[in-house]
Amino acid sequence: MDEINKNIEDDQMSHIISLVLDNANDAIEEAKLDKNDKFAQGRLSAYNEIIELIRYMLISGSQDVERFCFTKNLEERLLKIK
């Protein structure tokens, strides 16, 4: 039973992280359109911090960050816009 609950939790976490990463990609594209848009830049910074927090928590929990779709490409894209 514990294994079933763990799989459900992993699936839910994967889904939540997927949504965050999708929204972060949207924020990247929006920030690219107007680098003077303070709201878009703030949104991008917020997603950057959220992603860093999730990534840190996964690493500290000995999780495979690539399993949750964290890639160097996303991090580079987030940092490049700033």
C-alpha positions, 0 to 999 in steps of 0.5 A: 500500500505504501508503494502505491501511495508513493507512486501516486505522490510521484505522479502528482509531483511530476504533474505539478512540476510539469505545470510549473515548467510549462508556465515558466516557459510561457514566462520566458517567451513573454519576457522576450517580447518586451524586456522593459515590461516589469511585470513580465520580468518579475514573473520570470524572476518568480518562476526562476526562484520557484524552479531553483527551490524545487530543484534544490529540494529534489537534489537534497532528497536524492531525486533525479532532477532530469526525471522531473524534466529539469534540464540545463537548457531551461535554466540557461533560458531563464537566466538568458532573459534577465 
